[in-house]
Amino acid sequence: MERVRFLLEFLPYIQKFRGRTFVIKIGGSVLEDEKVLHKIAKDISVLYNIGIKIILIHGGGPQADDLLNRLNHKPNKIAGRRITDDETLEVTKMVYGGKINIEITAALQRYKTKAIGFSGVSCNTVYAKRRDITTIMDPDTGRSEDIDFGYVGDIVDVNLELLNSMINQHYIPVIACLGIDKEGTILNINADTIAQEIGKKVGAEKLIYVTNVHGILEKKDDPTTVISYLDLKSAKELLEEGKITGGMMPKLHNCISAIENDVKRVHIIDGNLEHSLLIEVFTNQGCGTLMEKETNGELIQDGN
């Protein structure tokens, strides 16, 4: 009877989301554990096999840092943003476009999905320009500096025709967070930002950030203070009040931009939790933070 109850709870969501597009971003911190990767891949295969169209973007920052340290080249970051010099670019190409992309693609195919791994360089999937010198305040010193981020890109456009063609033929694009400019220069691009831009372009039903935290926390480092629901107004107030710090700040900015540009709902979940992706998508209570334009309290009637 318990299994029947679960099926009845899932059914309205399955009916609502079949044929819709989910953009899923998986952070490198989650991908460090092969067992976690396979659990996430299994959950994605469930979404895929009920007819949800999926575009997957991944990062790999911790893995890139590890290789840089092993090569005696200290990672260089300011305000949480990576500066990409020649050596760092070589490492990101190897780690993002190579090792991690291949491992995710292989895991998805193990669970009977048609996954295709590539980077944003392929077919101008992520067309970008090199970031201009930018004035940044260093939170460690409190001083503003003009920073040359090196081979870091800002997105100009994405290849919507390619992505639509792939998902309409029931493939899962697995995209490494690299882009290319008009000169053919490879650029390192934040994976959260790529996910947001693709989500906006394809009109995603959901943009889901799979991280190593439970969601947006009201009190930093206290996982019991997860904010389950946020609307645009509340999200902006959190930033204005300085309650969001560190790596969650740019992520929340990306969430806001996505919602303001017609992505219906954005989720932040902890990929380390068992079946967090399915719980967040198919149950009323969810397990992370759900953000939408206006929180209206409608759950199972409209889907979470």
C-alpha positions as CSV (number, residue, x, y, z in Angstrom):
1,M,0.0,0.0,0.0
2,E,2.9,2.4,0.7
3,R,4.2,2.0,-2.8
4,V,0.7,2.7,-4.2
5,R,0.5,5.9,-2.1
6,F,3.8,7.1,-3.5
7,L,2.7,6.4,-7.0
8,L,-0.5,8.4,-6.5
9,E,1.4,11.3,-5.1
10,F,3.9,11.2,-8.0
11,L,1.2,11.0,-10.7
12,P,0.1,14.6,-10.9
13,Y,3.7,15.8,-11.2
14,I,4.5,13.2,-13.9
15,Q,1.4,14.4,-15.9
16,K,2.4,18.0,-15.5
17,F,6.1,17.7,-16.4
18,R,6.1,15.2,-19.2
19,G,7.5,16.9,-22.3
20,R,8.7,19.9,-20.3
21,T,12.4,21.0,-20.1
22,F,14.5,20.9,-16.9
23,V,18.0,22.4,-16.9
24,I,20.1,20.8,-14.2
25,K,23.4,22.1,-13.0
26,I,25.7,19.8,-10.9
27,G,28.5,21.3,-8.9
28,G,31.9,19.9,-8.8
29,S,31.8,19.5,-5.0
30,V,29.0,16.9,-5.5
31,L,30.9,15.1,-8.2
32,E,33.9,14.3,-6.0
33,D,32.1,11.2,-4.7
34,E,31.5,8.6,-7.4
35,K,28.7,7.0,-5.4
36,V,26.9,10.3,-5.2
37,L,27.3,10.8,-8.9
38,H,25.7,7.5,-9.7
39,K,22.8,8.2,-7.3
40,I,22.1,11.5,-9.1
41,A,22.5,9.8,-12.5
42,K,19.9,7.2,-11.5
43,D,17.5,9.9,-10.4
44,I,18.0,11.8,-13.7
45,S,17.2,8.6,-15.6
46,V,13.8,8.4,-13.8
47,L,13.0,12.0,-15.0
48,Y,14.3,11.1,-18.5
49,N,12.3,7.9,-18.8
50,I,9.0,9.6,-17.9
51,G,9.5,12.0,-20.8
52,I,11.1,15.1,-19.2
53,K,13.6,16.8,-21.5
54,I,16.9,17.4,-19.7
55,I,19.9,19.6,-20.3
56,L,22.7,19.1,-17.9
57,I,25.6,21.5,-17.1
58,H,28.4,20.7,-14.8
59,G,31.3,22.5,-13.0
60,G,34.4,21.0,-11.5
61,G,36.1,23.7,-9.4
62,P,37.4,21.5,-6.6
63,Q,38.8,19.0,-9.0
64,A,40.5,21.8,-11.0
65,D,42.0,23.2,-7.7
66,D,43.3,19.7,-6.8
67,L,45.1,19.3,-10.1
68,L,46.5,22.9,-9.9
69,N,47.8,22.2,-6.4
70,R,49.4,19.0,-7.6
71,L,51.1,20.9,-10.4
72,N,52.4,23.5,-7.8
73,H,50.2,26.2,-9.3
74,K,48.1,27.8,-6.6
75,P,44.5,28.6,-7.7
76,N,44.0,32.3,-7.8
77,K,40.6,33.7,-6.8
78,I,39.1,37.0,-5.7
79,A,35.7,37.3,-4.0
80,G,35.1,33.6,-4.9
81,R,35.8,34.2,-8.6
82,R,38.5,32.3,-10.4
83,I,41.2,34.1,-12.3
84,T,42.1,32.0,-15.3
85,D,45.7,32.3,-16.5
86,D,47.4,30.1,-19.2
87,E,48.1,27.2,-16.9
88,T,44.7,27.3,-15.2
89,L,43.0,27.3,-18.6
90,E,44.9,24.2,-19.6
91,V,43.8,22.5,-16.4
92,T,40.1,23.5,-16.8
93,K,40.2,22.1,-20.3
94,M,41.5,18.8,-19.0
95,V,39.2,18.6,-16.0
96,Y,36.0,20.1,-17.2
97,G,36.0,19.1,-20.8
98,G,37.8,15.7,-20.2
99,K,37.6,13.8,-16.9
100,I,34.4,15.1,-15.4
101,N,32.4,15.3,-18.6
102,I,33.3,11.7,-19.5
103,E,32.4,10.4,-16.1
104,I,29.0,12.0,-16.0
105,T,28.2,10.9,-19.5
106,A,29.2,7.3,-18.7
107,A,27.2,7.3,-15.4
108,L,24.0,8.5,-17.3
109,Q,24.5,5.9,-20.0
110,R,24.8,3.2,-17.3
111,Y,21.2,4.0,-16.4
112,K,19.9,3.7,-20.0
113,T,19.8,7.4,-21.0
114,K,21.1,8.7,-24.3
115,A,23.7,11.2,-23.0
116,I,26.0,13.1,-25.2
117,G,29.0,14.8,-23.5
118,F,30.7,17.9,-24.9
119,S,31.7,21.4,-23.8
120,G,30.3,24.8,-24.6
121,V,33.0,25.1,-27.3
122,S,31.3,22.6,-29.6
123,C,29.2,24.2,-32.3
124,N,29.3,27.6,-30.4
125,T,27.0,26.0,-27.8
126,V,28.2,28.8,-25.4
127,Y,29.4,31.8,-27.4
128,A,31.2,34.3,-25.2
129,K,33.5,37.2,-25.0
130,R,36.6,37.6,-22.8
131,R,35.7,39.5,-19.7
132,D,36.9,43.1,-19.5
133,I,39.0,44.3,-16.7
134,T,36.6,44.6,-13.8
135,T,36.6,46.6,-10.5
136,I,36.1,44.1,-7.7
137,M,36.1,44.7,-3.9
138,D,38.2,42.1,-2.2
139,P,36.3,41.0,0.9
140,D,39.6,40.0,2.6
141,T,41.1,43.5,2.4
142,G,38.1,45.7,1.9
143,R,39.8,47.4,-1.0
144,S,38.6,47.7,-4.6
145,E,41.0,46.5,-7.3
146,D,40.9,46.4,-11.1
147,I,41.1,42.7,-11.9
148,D,42.1,41.0,-15.2
149,F,40.3,37.7,-15.0
150,G,42.4,36.3,-17.9
151,Y,40.6,33.6,-19.9
152,V,37.2,34.1,-18.2
153,G,34.2,34.6,-20.5
154,D,30.9,36.4,-20.3
155,I,28.1,34.8,-22.3
156,V,27.0,36.5,-25.5
157,D,24.6,33.7,-26.8
158,V,23.9,30.0,-26.7
159,N,23.2,27.7,-29.6
160,L,19.5,27.2,-29.0
161,E,19.0,25.3,-32.3
162,L,21.5,22.6,-31.3
163,L,20.1,22.2,-27.8
164,N,16.5,22.0,-29.0
165,S,17.4,19.5,-31.7
166,M,19.1,17.2,-29.1
167,I,16.4,17.3,-26.4
168,N,13.6,16.9,-29.0
169,Q,15.3,13.7,-30.1
170,H,15.5,12.5,-26.5
171,Y,19.2,13.1,-25.9
172,I,20.6,14.6,-22.8
173,P,23.3,17.2,-23.6
174,V,26.0,17.1,-20.9
175,I,27.8,20.4,-21.1
176,A,31.2,21.3,-19.6
177,C,31.5,24.9,-18.5
178,L,33.8,26.2,-21.3
179,G,32.9,28.6,-24.1
180,I,34.4,30.1,-27.2
181,D,34.8,33.6,-28.6
182,K,34.7,34.9,-32.2
183,E,38.5,34.4,-32.5
184,G,38.2,30.7,-31.4
185,T,39.7,31.3,-28.0
186,I,38.5,28.9,-25.3
187,L,37.2,30.6,-22.2
188,N,36.4,29.4,-18.7
189,I,32.8,30.3,-17.8
190,N,30.9,29.9,-14.5
191,A,28.7,26.8,-14.7
192,D,25.9,28.4,-12.7
193,T,25.7,31.2,-15.2
194,I,25.7,28.9,-18.2
195,A,22.8,27.0,-16.6
196,Q,20.9,30.2,-16.0
197,E,21.4,31.5,-19.6
198,I,20.4,28.1,-21.1
199,G,17.4,27.9,-18.8
200,K,16.3,31.4,-20.0
201,K,16.8,30.6,-23.7
202,V,14.9,27.3,-23.7
203,G,12.1,28.6,-21.4
204,A,12.8,25.9,-18.8
205,E,10.1,24.7,-16.6
206,K,12.7,24.2,-13.9
207,L,16.3,25.2,-13.3
208,I,17.8,22.9,-10.6
209,Y,21.1,23.6,-8.9
210,V,22.5,20.4,-7.4
211,T,25.0,21.5,-4.7
212,N,26.6,20.3,-1.5
213,V,24.3,22.4,0.7
214,H,20.7,21.9,1.8
215,G,19.5,25.1,0.1
216,I,19.5,28.8,0.9
217,L,20.1,29.2,4.7
218,E,18.6,31.9,6.8
219,K,21.6,31.5,9.2
220,K,24.9,30.7,7.6
221,D,26.3,27.2,8.5
222,D,23.0,26.2,10.2
223,P,21.4,23.5,7.9
224,T,18.3,23.6,10.0
225,T,17.5,27.1,8.8
226,V,16.8,26.1,5.1
227,I,14.4,28.6,3.5
228,S,11.9,26.3,1.7
229,Y,10.2,28.9,-0.4
230,L,11.3,32.2,-1.8
231,D,9.7,34.7,-4.1
232,L,11.6,37.4,-6.0
233,K,10.9,40.1,-3.5
234,S,12.1,38.0,-0.6
235,A,15.2,36.9,-2.5
236,K,16.2,40.5,-3.3
237,E,15.7,41.5,0.4
238,L,18.0,38.7,1.6
239,L,20.8,40.1,-0.6
240,E,20.1,43.7,0.3
241,E,20.2,42.8,4.0
242,G,23.5,41.0,3.6
243,K,22.2,37.7,4.9
244,I,23.6,35.8,1.9
245,T,27.4,35.5,1.7
246,G,30.2,33.6,-0.1
247,G,29.4,31.3,-3.0
248,M,25.7,31.5,-2.4
249,M,25.6,35.2,-3.4
250,P,26.3,34.7,-7.2
251,K,24.1,31.6,-7.2
252,L,21.2,33.6,-5.8
253,H,21.8,36.4,-8.3
254,N,21.6,33.8,-11.1
255,C,18.3,32.4,-9.6
256,I,16.8,35.9,-9.6
257,S,17.9,36.6,-13.2
258,A,16.4,33.2,-14.3
259,I,13.0,33.9,-12.7
260,E,12.9,37.4,-14.1
261,N,13.5,35.9,-17.6
262,D,10.6,33.4,-17.6
263,V,12.2,30.4,-16.0
264,K,9.2,29.2,-14.0
265,R,10.9,27.8,-10.9
266,V,14.4,27.5,-9.6
267,H,15.5,24.9,-7.0
268,I,18.7,24.6,-4.9
269,I,19.1,21.1,-3.4
270,D,21.8,19.0,-1.8
271,G,22.9,16.2,-4.1
272,N,24.4,14.3,-1.2
273,L,20.9,13.6,0.2
274,E,19.4,10.3,-1.0
275,H,17.0,10.9,-4.0
276,S,17.0,14.6,-3.3
277,L,16.2,15.3,-7.0
278,L,13.1,13.1,-7.0
279,I,11.9,14.3,-3.7
280,E,12.2,18.0,-4.7
281,V,10.4,17.4,-8.1
282,F,7.7,14.9,-7.1
283,T,6.7,15.7,-3.5
284,N,4.9,18.6,-1.9
285,Q,7.4,19.0,0.9
286,G,10.5,19.0,-1.3
287,C,13.9,19.0,0.3
288,G,15.7,22.2,-0.6
289,T,14.9,25.8,-1.6
290,L,12.2,26.5,-4.2
291,M,12.2,30.0,-5.8
292,E,9.5,31.4,-8.0
293,K,8.2,34.9,-9.0
294,E,5.4,34.8,-6.5
295,T,4.9,32.1,-3.9
296,N,1.2,31.4,-4.0
297,G,1.0,28.3,-1.8
298,E,-0.2,26.0,-4.7
299,L,1.6,22.8,-4.5
300,I,0.2,19.5,-5.8
301,Q,-2.4,21.2,-7.9
302,D,0.2,22.9,-10.0
303,G,3.2,20.7,-9.2
304,N,6.1,21.7,-6.9
